[in-house]
Amino acid sequence: MAEQSTPTLAERFRKLGRRIVLIVALAFVAFMLFIYYASYSTGVRAGVVVKVSRAGVVFKTWEGQLNLQSFGAVQSTPNQLNEIFNFSVERGDKQVIEELQEASLSGERVNLHYVERYARLPWRGSTSYFVTAVERSGNVQDPRQSPYSH
């Protein structure tokens, strides 16, 4: 019968080190998958698209701005309060990009359906908000008209 040797202290540490590296690697992969695919919230924002551009130094991503035109927030003045919603578009979503560009050029109000991610990854976009669909209203707003004039 062969005699069984007990592992040395160095072999035990090596085995423990491999297990720790494996656990850390699996935890990192699970974290990255969660950050990449999980969504924090979904929603809709309405306004006028004022900018759609492809931007970035290393990673070129599609970025845009929506003017929410929060008129009516201050009832005593006819001034509109402009709030800007910055968003990104997933790479390869050509239909959404084309819709955004057309809406930006026409000046019509749109509803943007979006998904908010937990974190911003540079190769994905400059924001954590990603537009998934565009609903065009067909209503073009004249920027010279106040919402209070009749």
Helices and strands as residue ranges (DSSP letters): H 9-37, E 39-55, E 61-67, E 84-89, H 94-106, E 108-117, E 129-140
